């Protein structure tokens, strides 16, 4: 029987917000992907947000992230982070 360890949650403690239209994932799929790796996905940007993933036509959430000086990822950067975190 496989053991559950923190190695399966490399994004533990991080919070992601998705804005705009993603090309490779639905927003639901993207949220589930980060949650499987231990992160949280929320719908609003705050100072506690770790990453804002900005898709096509990102709007007010992207502007708020910029005004707070948060880390903003393109969809391709997000996919690279997922692959690195999941060991691909």
C-alpha positions as CSV (number, residue, x, y, z in Angstrom):
1,X,0.0,0.0,0.0
2,X,1.5,3.4,-1.0
3,X,2.2,5.9,1.7
4,X,1.1,9.5,1.5
5,X,3.9,11.9,2.1
6,X,4.5,15.6,1.7
7,X,6.6,14.8,-1.4
8,X,3.2,14.6,-3.2
9,X,2.4,18.2,-2.3
10,X,5.3,20.3,-3.6
11,X,3.1,23.4,-3.8
12,X,1.9,23.2,-0.2
13,X,1.1,26.6,1.2
14,X,0.8,28.4,-2.1
15,X,-2.3,30.2,-3.4
16,X,-3.2,30.5,-7.1
17,X,-5.7,32.8,-8.8
18,X,-6.6,32.2,-12.4
19,X,-7.8,35.1,-14.6
20,X,-8.6,35.3,-18.3
21,X,-9.1,32.4,-20.7
22,X,-6.6,29.5,-20.5
23,X,-5.8,27.7,-23.8
24,X,-4.6,24.3,-22.4
25,X,-6.8,23.9,-19.4
26,X,-10.3,24.8,-18.3
27,X,-10.2,26.9,-15.2
28,X,-11.5,23.9,-13.2
29,X,-8.8,21.7,-14.6
30,X,-6.1,24.2,-13.6
31,X,-7.5,24.5,-10.1
32,X,-7.6,20.8,-9.7
33,X,-4.1,20.5,-10.9
34,X,-2.7,22.9,-8.3
35,X,-4.9,21.3,-5.5
36,X,-3.5,17.9,-6.3
37,X,0.0,19.3,-5.7
38,X,-1.1,20.8,-2.4
39,X,-1.8,24.4,-3.3
40,X,-5.1,26.4,-2.9
41,X,-7.0,28.0,-5.8
42,X,-9.1,31.1,-5.0
43,X,-11.2,33.5,-7.0
44,X,-9.9,36.7,-5.6
45,X,-6.5,38.4,-5.6
46,X,-5.0,39.5,-2.2
47,X,-1.6,40.1,-0.7
48,X,-1.7,36.4,0.3
49,X,-1.9,35.3,-3.3
50,X,1.3,33.4,-4.4
51,X,0.7,33.4,-8.1
52,X,-1.7,34.9,-10.6
53,X,-2.0,32.9,-13.8
54,X,-3.0,35.2,-16.5
55,X,-4.7,33.8,-19.6
56,X,-6.0,35.6,-22.7
57,X,-8.1,38.7,-22.0
58,X,-7.2,38.8,-18.3
59,X,-8.9,41.8,-16.6
60,X,-9.2,43.4,-13.2
61,X,-7.6,40.5,-11.3
62,X,-4.4,41.0,-13.4
63,X,-4.4,44.7,-12.7
64,X,-4.9,44.2,-9.0
65,X,-2.0,41.6,-9.0
66,X,0.2,44.2,-10.7
67,X,-0.7,46.9,-8.2
68,X,0.1,44.5,-5.3
69,X,3.4,43.5,-6.9
70,X,2.4,39.8,-7.0
71,X,4.1,37.1,-9.1
72,X,2.2,36.8,-12.5
73,X,2.6,33.7,-14.7
74,X,1.6,33.2,-18.3
75,X,-0.1,30.0,-19.0
76,X,3.1,28.5,-20.4
77,X,5.0,29.4,-17.2
78,X,2.2,27.9,-15.2
79,X,2.4,24.6,-17.2
80,X,6.2,24.5,-16.7
81,X,5.7,25.0,-13.0
82,X,3.2,22.2,-12.8
83,X,5.5,19.8,-14.8
84,X,8.5,20.7,-12.5
85,X,6.4,20.3,-9.4
86,X,5.0,17.0,-10.4
87,X,8.4,15.6,-11.4
88,X,7.8,15.4,-15.2
